[in-house]
Amino acid sequence: MTSTPDHNRGIVLMLVAMVLFTLNDAIGKWLVATYPVGQLLAIRSFAALAVLLPIAWRNGDLKRIMLIQQPGLQVLRLVLVIAEVSCFYWSVKFLPLADVFMFYLASPLFLTVFSVIFLHEHVGIRRWAALGVGFLGVIFIFPPSDAVLSLPALVALGGSVALALMLTLTRSLSSGTGGLTLITLQTLAVGLAGLSTLLVAPLVPELVWATPDLLDFSLLCLLGFVATSAHFMMNSAVTSAPSAVVAPFQYTSIVWAIILGYLIWDDFPRTQAFIGTSLIVGSGLFVLYRERKKKISSP
């Protein structure tokens, strides 16, 4: 007897992941203005590993890391994880956070396309329409600025594609590798990648270590906990339900971005932001409605 994907669980996990990712982005945007990207990645990753490794040791996941299946695809996934997070933090140094959000929230479209091509998932016209409406809502909220034609914009777009490919591989590999193993591997890989940039710091002034004060060090560590939790929930979401079901709910991060912007920076959204948010929420609710309707009509 085969088990059916738990669509509701996948949707809830993706919604929580988007809250955490938005908080992560806000903290990261502030810190990357002071600290090199490599240093930020190294501290946040090793702070997360301080929590992950004892859990992985207790559950026996450290032994499984040495016996992972499909090592070639696992390495490719780790490269995509490093590329995605590096692209985000590098591009957000030069672009408004709004523009980077716009590029990264194109990833549900890429994710759906890749799930059809590589995983042979069926995506109906209604889900395609919901994705399109959600992305239209993103553009309503964050209309592109002149900076979207720059090199940092292309880097952000590349990060969006890398994120979608990484999630596609996560879904493909999940049956043979546990979620904790996946998240431990990717956290370790990002930490080592960040640390490696410090080795060439004498040749590149922008990579030189900047000693953080206690507050900033605490925030850098918090960044690791938040990002790891968000990735764990996102990985779980795409392994609990088809990509086309959970992908539209990535757009809800815009809603939380508006709320955080208002609460922290007193940035009250414009009318078009409310219109865009309505489109985003509507697209997600439509997908949820379709899933419930299909579940009721199924024998």
Contacts in CASP RR format, 6 or more apart in sequence:
PFRMAT RR
TARGET T0000
AUTHOR 0000-0000-0000
METHOD contacts of the structure
MODEL  1
MTSTPDHNRGIVLMLVAMVLFTLNDAIGKWLVATYPVGQLLAIRSFAALA
VLLPIAWRNGDLKRIMLIQQPGLQVLRLVLVIAEVSCFYWSVKFLPLADV
FMFYLASPLFLTVFSVIFLHEHVGIRRWAALGVGFLGVIFIFPPSDAVLS
LPALVALGGSVALALMLTLTRSLSSGTGGLTLITLQTLAVGLAGLSTLLV
APLVPELVWATPDLLDFSLLCLLGFVATSAHFMMNSAVTSAPSAVVAPFQ
YTSIVWAIILGYLIWDDFPRTQAFIGTSLIVGSGLFVLYRERKKKISSP
5 240 0 8 1.000
5 241 0 8 1.000
5 242 0 8 1.000
5 245 0 8 1.000
6 240 0 8 1.000
6 241 0 8 1.000
7 240 0 8 1.000
7 241 0 8 1.000
7 242 0 8 1.000
7 245 0 8 1.000
7 291 0 8 1.000
7 295 0 8 1.000
8 291 0 8 1.000
9 240 0 8 1.000
9 241 0 8 1.000
10 236 0 8 1.000
10 237 0 8 1.000
10 238 0 8 1.000
10 240 0 8 1.000
10 241 0 8 1.000
10 245 0 8 1.000
10 246 0 8 1.000
11 237 0 8 1.000
11 241 0 8 1.000
11 245 0 8 1.000
11 246 0 8 1.000
11 249 0 8 1.000
11 288 0 8 1.000
11 291 0 8 1.000
13 233 0 8 1.000
13 234 0 8 1.000
13 236 0 8 1.000
13 237 0 8 1.000
13 240 0 8 1.000
13 246 0 8 1.000
14 233 0 8 1.000
14 234 0 8 1.000
14 237 0 8 1.000
14 238 0 8 1.000
14 246 0 8 1.000
14 249 0 8 1.000
14 250 0 8 1.000
15 249 0 8 1.000
15 252 0 8 1.000
16 233 0 8 1.000
17 230 0 8 1.000
17 231 0 8 1.000
17 233 0 8 1.000
17 234 0 8 1.000
17 237 0 8 1.000
18 249 0 8 1.000
18 250 0 8 1.000
18 252 0 8 1.000
18 253 0 8 1.000
18 256 0 8 1.000
19 253 0 8 1.000
19 256 0 8 1.000
20 226 0 8 1.000
20 227 0 8 1.000
20 229 0 8 1.000
20 230 0 8 1.000
20 233 0 8 1.000
21 227 0 8 1.000
21 230 0 8 1.000
21 234 0 8 1.000
21 253 0 8 1.000
22 253 0 8 1.000
22 256 0 8 1.000
22 257 0 8 1.000
22 260 0 8 1.000
23 226 0 8 1.000
23 256 0 8 1.000
23 260 0 8 1.000
24 223 0 8 1.000
24 224 0 8 1.000
24 226 0 8 1.000
24 227 0 8 1.000
24 230 0 8 1.000
25 88 0 8 1.000
25 92 0 8 1.000
25 97 0 8 1.000
25 101 0 8 1.000
25 253 0 8 1.000
25 257 0 8 1.000
26 97 0 8 1.000
26 257 0 8 1.000
26 260 0 8 1.000
26 261 0 8 1.000
26 264 0 8 1.000
27 219 0 8 1.000
27 222 0 8 1.000
27 223 0 8 1.000
27 226 0 8 1.000
28 40 0 8 1.000
28 89 0 8 1.000
28 92 0 8 1.000
28 223 0 8 1.000
29 92 0 8 1.000
29 97 0 8 1.000
30 219 0 8 1.000
31 40 0 8 1.000
31 216 0 8 1.000
31 219 0 8 1.000
31 220 0 8 1.000
31 223 0 8 1.000
32 40 0 8 1.000
32 89 0 8 1.000
32 92 0 8 1.000
32 93 0 8 1.000
33 93 0 8 1.000
34 210 0 8 1.000
34 212 0 8 1.000
34 216 0 8 1.000
35 210 0 8 1.000
35 212 0 8 1.000
35 216 0 8 1.000
35 220 0 8 1.000
36 197 0 8 1.000
36 198 0 8 1.000
36 201 0 8 1.000
36 206 0 8 1.000
36 207 0 8 1.000
36 208 0 8 1.000
36 209 0 8 1.000
36 210 0 8 1.000
37 86 0 8 1.000
37 89 0 8 1.000
37 90 0 8 1.000
37 93 0 8 1.000
37 194 0 8 1.000
37 197 0 8 1.000
38 86 0 8 1.000
38 193 0 8 1.000
38 194 0 8 1.000
38 195 0 8 1.000
38 197 0 8 1.000
38 198 0 8 1.000
38 207 0 8 1.000
39 194 0 8 1.000
39 197 0 8 1.000
39 198 0 8 1.000
39 207 0 8 1.000
39 209 0 8 1.000
39 210 0 8 1.000
40 89 0 8 1.000
40 220 0 8 1.000
40 223 0 8 1.000
41 85 0 8 1.000
41 86 0 8 1.000
41 89 0 8 1.000
41 190 0 8 1.000
41 191 0 8 1.000
41 193 0 8 1.000
41 194 0 8 1.000
41 197 0 8 1.000
42 191 0 8 1.000
42 194 0 8 1.000
42 195 0 8 1.000
42 197 0 8 1.000
42 198 0 8 1.000
43 212 0 8 1.000
43 217 0 8 1.000
43 220 0 8 1.000
43 221 0 8 1.000
43 223 0 8 1.000
44 220 0 8 1.000
44 221 0 8 1.000
44 223 0 8 1.000
44 224 0 8 1.000
44 227 0 8 1.000
45 187 0 8 1.000
45 188 0 8 1.000
45 190 0 8 1.000
45 191 0 8 1.000
45 194 0 8 1.000
45 224 0 8 1.000
46 191 0 8 1.000
47 220 0 8 1.000
47 221 0 8 1.000
47 222 0 8 1.000
47 223 0 8 1.000
47 224 0 8 1.000
47 225 0 8 1.000
48 187 0 8 1.000
48 224 0 8 1.000
48 225 0 8 1.000
48 227 0 8 1.000
48 228 0 8 1.000
49 184 0 8 1.000
49 187 0 8 1.000
49 188 0 8 1.000
49 191 0 8 1.000
51 225 0 8 1.000
51 228 0 8 1.000
52 180 0 8 1.000
52 183 0 8 1.000
52 184 0 8 1.000
52 187 0 8 1.000
52 228 0 8 1.000
53 62 0 8 1.000
53 184 0 8 1.000
55 61 0 8 1.000
55 180 0 8 1.000
56 62 0 8 1.000
56 65 0 8 1.000
56 180 0 8 1.000
56 181 0 8 1.000
56 184 0 8 1.000
59 180 0 8 1.000
61 178 0 8 1.000
61 180 0 8 1.000
61 181 0 8 1.000
61 184 0 8 1.000
62 184 0 8 1.000
64 177 0 8 1.000
64 178 0 8 1.000
64 181 0 8 1.000
65 181 0 8 1.000
65 184 0 8 1.000
65 185 0 8 1.000
68 74 0 8 1.000
68 177 0 8 1.000
68 181 0 8 1.000
68 185 0 8 1.000
69 173 0 8 1.000
69 176 0 8 1.000
69 177 0 8 1.000
70 173 0 8 1.000
70 176 0 8 1.000
73 169 0 8 1.000
73 172 0 8 1.000
73 173 0 8 1.000
74 173 0 8 1.000
74 177 0 8 1.000
74 185 0 8 1.000
76 169 0 8 1.000
77 166 0 8 1.000
77 169 0 8 1.000
77 170 0 8 1.000
77 173 0 8 1.000
77 182 0 8 1.000
77 186 0 8 1.000
78 185 0 8 1.000
78 186 0 8 1.000
78 189 0 8 1.000
80 162 0 8 1.000
80 163 0 8 1.000
80 165 0 8 1.000
80 166 0 8 1.000
80 169 0 8 1.000
81 162 0 8 1.000
81 166 0 8 1.000
81 186 0 8 1.000
81 189 0 8 1.000
81 190 0 8 1.000
82 189 0 8 1.000
82 190 0 8 1.000
82 193 0 8 1.000
83 158 0 8 1.000
83 159 0 8 1.000
83 162 0 8 1.000
84 159 0 8 1.000
84 162 0 8 1.000
84 163 0 8 1.000
84 166 0 8 1.000
85 190 0 8 1.000
85 227 0 8 1.000
86 193 0 8 1.000
87 155 0 8 1.000
87 156 0 8 1.000
87 158 0 8 1.000
87 159 0 8 1.000
87 162 0 8 1.000
88 100 0 8 1.000
88 104 0 8 1.000
88 156 0 8 1.000
88 159 0 8 1.000
90 152 0 8 1.000
90 155 0 8 1.000
91 100 0 8 1.000
91 103 0 8 1.000
91 152 0 8 1.000
91 153 0 8 1.000
91 155 0 8 1.000
91 156 0 8 1.000
91 159 0 8 1.000
92 100 0 8 1.000
92 156 0 8 1.000
93 152 0 8 1.000
94 147 0 8 1.000
94 150 0 8 1.000
94 152 0 8 1.000
95 147 0 8 1.000
95 150 0 8 1.000
95 152 0 8 1.000
95 153 0 8 1.000
95 156 0 8 1.000
96 145 0 8 1.000
96 147 0 8 1.000
97 257 0 8 1.000
98 141 0 8 1.000
98 142 0 8 1.000
98 145 0 8 1.000
99 142 0 8 1.000
99 144 0 8 1.000
99 145 0 8 1.000
99 147 0 8 1.000
99 148 0 8 1.000
99 153 0 8 1.000
99 156 0 8 1.000
100 156 0 8 1.000
101 138 0 8 1.000
101 142 0 8 1.000
101 253 0 8 1.000
101 254 0 8 1.000
101 257 0 8 1.000
102 138 0 8 1.000
102 139 0 8 1.000
102 142 0 8 1.000
102 144 0 8 1.000
102 148 0 8 1.000
103 148 0 8 1.000
103 153 0 8 1.000
103 156 0 8 1.000
103 157 0 8 1.000
103 158 0 8 1.000
103 159 0 8 1.000
103 160 0 8 1.000
104 156 0 8 1.000
104 159 0 8 1.000
104 160 0 8 1.000
104 163 0 8 1.000
105 135 0 8 1.000
105 138 0 8 1.000
105 160 0 8 1.000
105 250 0 8 1.000
105 251 0 8 1.000
105 253 0 8 1.000
105 254 0 8 1.000
106 135 0 8 1.000
106 138 0 8 1.000
106 157 0 8 1.000
106 160 0 8 1.000
107 160 0 8 1.000
107 161 0 8 1.000
107 163 0 8 1.000
107 164 0 8 1.000
107 167 0 8 1.000
107 250 0 8 1.000
108 131 0 8 1.000
108 135 0 8 1.000
108 164 0 8 1.000
108 247 0 8 1.000
108 248 0 8 1.000
108 250 0 8 1.000
108 251 0 8 1.000
109 131 0 8 1.000
109 132 0 8 1.000
109 135 0 8 1.000
109 247 0 8 1.000
110 160 0 8 1.000
110 161 0 8 1.000
110 163 0 8 1.000
110 164 0 8 1.000
110 165 0 8 1.000
111 163 0 8 1.000
111 164 0 8 1.000
111 167 0 8 1.000
111 168 0 8 1.000
111 238 0 8 1.000
111 243 0 8 1.000
111 247 0 8 1.000
111 250 0 8 1.000
112 123 0 8 1.000
112 127 0 8 1.000
112 128 0 8 1.000
112 131 0 8 1.000
112 243 0 8 1.000
112 244 0 8 1.000
112 247 0 8 1.000
113 164 0 8 1.000
114 164 0 8 1.000
114 165 0 8 1.000
114 168 0 8 1.000
114 243 0 8 1.000
115 121 0 8 1.000
115 123 0 8 1.000
115 168 0 8 1.000
115 171 0 8 1.000
115 242 0 8 1.000
115 243 0 8 1.000
115 244 0 8 1.000
116 122 0 8 1.000
116 123 0 8 1.000
118 168 0 8 1.000
118 172 0 8 1.000
119 168 0 8 1.000
119 171 0 8 1.000
119 172 0 8 1.000
119 243 0 8 1.000
121 242 0 8 1.000
121 243 0 8 1.000
121 244 0 8 1.000
123 244 0 8 1.000
124 244 0 8 1.000
126 286 0 8 1.000
126 290 0 8 1.000
127 244 0 8 1.000
127 245 0 8 1.000
127 248 0 8 1.000
127 287 0 8 1.000
127 290 0 8 1.000
130 248 0 8 1.000
130 283 0 8 1.000
130 284 0 8 1.000
130 286 0 8 1.000
130 287 0 8 1.000
131 244 0 8 1.000
131 247 0 8 1.000
131 248 0 8 1.000
131 283 0 8 1.000
132 283 0 8 1.000
133 279 0 8 1.000
133 282 0 8 1.000
133 283 0 8 1.000
133 286 0 8 1.000
134 248 0 8 1.000
134 251 0 8 1.000
134 279 0 8 1.000
134 280 0 8 1.000
134 282 0 8 1.000
134 283 0 8 1.000
134 284 0 8 1.000
135 251 0 8 1.000
136 276 0 8 1.000
136 279 0 8 1.000
137 251 0 8 1.000
137 254 0 8 1.000
137 275 0 8 1.000
137 276 0 8 1.000
137 277 0 8 1.000
137 279 0 8 1.000
137 280 0 8 1.000
138 251 0 8 1.000
138 254 0 8 1.000
138 276 0 8 1.000
138 280 0 8 1.000
140 272 0 8 1.000
140 273 0 8 1.000
140 275 0 8 1.000
140 276 0 8 1.000
140 279 0 8 1.000
141 254 0 8 1.000
141 258 0 8 1.000
141 269 0 8 1.000
141 272 0 8 1.000
141 273 0 8 1.000
141 276 0 8 1.000
141 277 0 8 1.000
141 280 0 8 1.000
142 254 0 8 1.000
143 272 0 8 1.000
147 153 0 8 1.000
167 234 0 8 1.000
167 235 0 8 1.000
167 238 0 8 1.000
167 243 0 8 1.000
168 243 0 8 1.000
170 182 0 8 1.000
170 235 0 8 1.000
170 238 0 8 1.000
170 239 0 8 1.000
171 238 0 8 1.000
171 239 0 8 1.000
171 243 0 8 1.000
173 182 0 8 1.000
174 182 0 8 1.000
174 235 0 8 1.000
174 238 0 8 1.000
174 239 0 8 1.000
179 232 0 8 1.000
179 235 0 8 1.000
179 236 0 8 1.000
179 239 0 8 1.000
180 232 0 8 1.000
182 235 0 8 1.000
183 228 0 8 1.000
183 231 0 8 1.000
183 232 0 8 1.000
183 235 0 8 1.000
186 231 0 8 1.000
187 228 0 8 1.000
187 231 0 8 1.000
197 207 0 8 1.000
198 207 0 8 1.000
198 209 0 8 1.000
200 207 0 8 1.000
201 207 0 8 1.000
201 208 0 8 1.000
201 209 0 8 1.000
202 208 0 8 1.000
212 220 0 8 1.000
237 246 0 8 1.000
238 246 0 8 1.000
240 246 0 8 1.000
245 287 0 8 1.000
245 291 0 8 1.000
248 283 0 8 1.000
248 284 0 8 1.000
248 287 0 8 1.000
249 284 0 8 1.000
249 287 0 8 1.000
251 280 0 8 1.000
251 283 0 8 1.000
251 284 0 8 1.000
252 280 0 8 1.000
252 281 0 8 1.000
252 284 0 8 1.000
254 276 0 8 1.000
254 277 0 8 1.000
254 280 0 8 1.000
255 277 0 8 1.000
255 280 0 8 1.000
255 281 0 8 1.000
258 269 0 8 1.000
258 273 0 8 1.000
258 277 0 8 1.000
261 267 0 8 1.000
262 268 0 8 1.000
262 269 0 8 1.000
269 277 0 8 1.000
END
